[in-house]
Every structure is written in C-alpha cells, then in structure tokens.
Amino acid sequence: MAMPNFHPPSSIGVIFYCHISCDTLKKASKSRKMMNINSKESALVLLLSAFLFLTCGYAQDAALVPAIITFGDSAVDYSSYLVDAFSSFVKNLYGLGARKIGVTSLPPLGCLPAARTLFGFNENGCVSRLNTDAQGFNKKVNSAAANLQKQLPGLKIVIFDIYKPLYDLVQSPSKFGFVEASRGCCGTGTVETTSLLCNPKSPGTCSNATEYVFWDSVHPSQAANQVLADALIVQGIALIT
C-alpha cells in the first residue's frame, strides 16, 4: 500500500471515467454485430448507457507541455481543431447509444508549474496568455456541447469546469489547507512529469505531498484532486436528474 504522502495523483472519475478511442468503439460495435447480440443485451450498450466521463484534447497520461506549446503557437486554430474533434467524437458515441456524457474542461494551463518554468519569464505567478487560451477553448467547447444537445435528442452532456476550482487552489492555497502551489512535490517540481521522472524515490521529492497543490509539474496532487472532485460532483447532478 502506498504511503498517503507519496501517493501520485489519480484521475478524477467523479461518475465514470472512460478514456476510449473511436476506433475501439467501432471495433466493439462490429463485434457486437458479428455476434448477433441484441443491442439491449450487449455489454457495449450497457456501457454506453451508463455515465461516460471523458477527457478530450490530450492523452490522459501524456505531459501537457506539448499541448501548451501548440497552444502558444496557434491557440485559435488548435482549439478549433480540438472542438471539431470533440463534436465528432460525441456524435460517434451518441450513434453507439451513449446518452449521458461528462467532459472535463481544460485547466488553467498557465498556472501549471511546467508552464511557469517554460513561459513565465516576465511574469510573477500564472502565465496569463496561456490561461486566456485555455478559457477561449473552454468557451468553445461549452458552446459546442450546447449545440450538440439541441441536435441530438435525449443527449445529456455536462462540461465539468476544472478551470475555476484549480485556479482558486493556485491563487489561495492556504484557504484550502495547502502550502505550496507554484511547484510540484516531485523532484524540483518545475519540469518533471511521468512516473519515470516523478515517483516517491525521485531525488528531491517532498515528504509532505498533501501540502502541495501539484504532484509534479503538470498533475495536481491527490489532496488537490480531492478538492477538485468535490467541486465537480455538484456540476454532475444534471447527468442523473
């Protein structure tokens, strides 16, 4: 059992977490047809009729730094591309039977320790332009979700706002019982990410991770994730009413 103070951040799965590609869904759908299983009895439909909680825009375990760099190069174009991909993905899920979908927004990218290290040369605190880019994307994805609900009968989709609760944590860490919000617990806390570079045995890793908002340079700590999850639960009520 991992020690509480050294536990790496877990994914925030408030209702149901599903990180799955369209290709995987199509293969599952094809298998269902080949097996001639009644759709109401198939495992796929049972899965899709439950709550789906998705992350869109980047791989769950990939570092956010490439996304930050891309945003910095062409935020408007890249965010539009992601929103189009999001809309297509939701339509594919809907076609396979999904009716209740939760999607996380982008976090305040400019507040991540890695972003501060790489792009915060002339700023104290969060990198404002990256936060502006993230807010622009979130506005677009919320608009796309509203349009999808109008187009697809019976669809319930909620965009879980992770931006504001994480931003509040970074701006006022002591209010939530944290001490450090500008760097992560692991290693130097400024650039390291992934389990290879960031783990309990990494040189410099803190012994009090519960006091840190971030575990590494991009991921919130387990303690911070708990605060975020509490905030998201309220937002998810629409999926069960």
Buried (B, 14 or more C-beta within 10 A) or exposed (E): EEEEBBBBBBEBBBBBBBBBEBEEBEEBBEEBEEEEBEEEEBEBBEBBEBBBBBBBBBEEEEBBBEBBEBBBEEBEEBBBEBBEEBBEBBBBBBEBBBBBBBBBBBBBBBBBBBBBBBBBEEEEEBBEBBBBBBBBBBEBBBEBBEEBBEEBEEBBBBBBBBBBBBBBBBEEBEEBEBEBBBBBBBBBBBBBBBEEBBBBEBEEBBEEBBBBBBBBBBBBBBBBBBBBBEBBEEBBEEBEE
